[in-house]
Amino acid sequence: MKKIVLFVFALCCFVGASNSYGIPANRTIQIFTTAHGLPDNTINDIQKDRDGYLWIATNKGLSRFDGKNFVTFSNANCKGFFEDNSVNEIIIDQNKIYLLSNQKGIKILDRLKLTVQNFIQEAVQSMQVEQ
């Protein structure tokens, strides 16, 4: 439940802004689920890229959200994706998105070409990208 609430909060930050007094303007909150295009209702991580897309890590794939539509990446449509589709964490660095799986390692998704390559093929708990 915490992860779904986190997604709703992040979505509000993504779509909304406040007026000049710092008071939130009237907003409509919409809860997105698998019925709207998410691959899974459990959200493991959410990150926003420099183009404004939200990248959402789930146990059944990775989704890119543009404010209206979801595009999902999984082993069904993306060669080289994790076999079990589970993404636990996302780290965005320029045009690379590091996809961490606690069990399967790290893959790199090229944000522009939308291709995946292997990076580390062992269990990983956390990662940090430094310049």
N, C-alpha and C positions, 0 to 999 in steps of 0.2 A: 504494500500500500504506500510506503514512503516513496518508492521509486515512481509511482504514478503521480503522486502529489508533486514530486520534483519536476516531472515533465510538464505538468500543468503550470507550475510556477515559471519554469524556463520559457514556456510558450507565451505566457503573459509578458515576460520581459522582452521576448523577441518581437511580439506584435505591438506592444503598448509603449506608451510614453506618458509622462505626467504633464499637467499644465504648468504655467509659470509659477504657481504657488507651491509646487511640489505635491499637490493633491492629485491622486490618480483620476483621470477623466473617466467618464462612464465607459465601461468595457463589457463586452460579452465574453464569457468564458466558455470554451468548448473543450470537452474531454475527448481525446482521440483514443481509439482502441483498434483492435484488429478489424473491426467492421469498417473502419475508415482507411485502412491500408497499412497499419503497423503490422509487422510480422509476428509480434508477440506483445502481450499486455504487460510483461515484466521488462522494465527499462533498467539497464545496468549503468549507462553513462549517456550524457548528452553534451555535445560540444558545438559551438558555432564557428563556421569558417569566415574568412575575410570577405566572402561574397554574400554573406548573410544566410547561407543554408544551415539548418540544424542537422547534425549527424547524430543518430540515435542508435546506441548499441543495445541489442537484445539477445536473448538465448536462441533466437531463430533467425538471426541475420542482422544486417546493418541497414538502416533507412536514412535517406536524405529527404528532408522536409523543406519545401520552399515557401511555406505559409499557407499553401492550399493542398498540395499533393505530396504523397510519399512515393519514393522510388526505393525499392528494396534490393539489396545485394545479398546473395546467398550462393551456396554451391549449385543451386538449380539454374542460375543465370550468369554466374561470374566464375570463370575458370580460375582455379587456384585458391578459391575461398576455403575457409575451414570446413572440414568434413562434417562436423556436428553443427555448423553455423553459429556457434556461440561466441559472442564478442563481449568481453567483460569491461574493457576500457578503450577509450579513443584518445589519441594524442594527435593534434593537427599541427604540422610544421610546414609552412609555405604550401606547396602543392602535394605534399605527402600526408597521408593519414595512416598513422600506426594503429593497427588493430591488435589488441592484446587479448589472448585467450589464456586463462589460468592453466588450462590443460594442454593446449596445442602449440603455444608459442606466440610469435609475433609475425604478422603479415603487413605489407605496405600496400595501401591502395593509392594509386596515382589519381589525384582528384580531377585532373583534366582528361586523361585518357580512359579513366575508369577501369584500369587493369590492376591485377593483384600479383605481387611477387612475395616469395618467402624471405624472411629476415632472420628469425630465430625459430628453430623447430623443437624447442624443449619447453617444459612448463615455466611460466613466468608469472610472478605475482604483481610486479609493478615496474614502471619504466619512467624515465625522465629524459627529455630531449634538451640538450644544451647546445648553444651555438658554437 
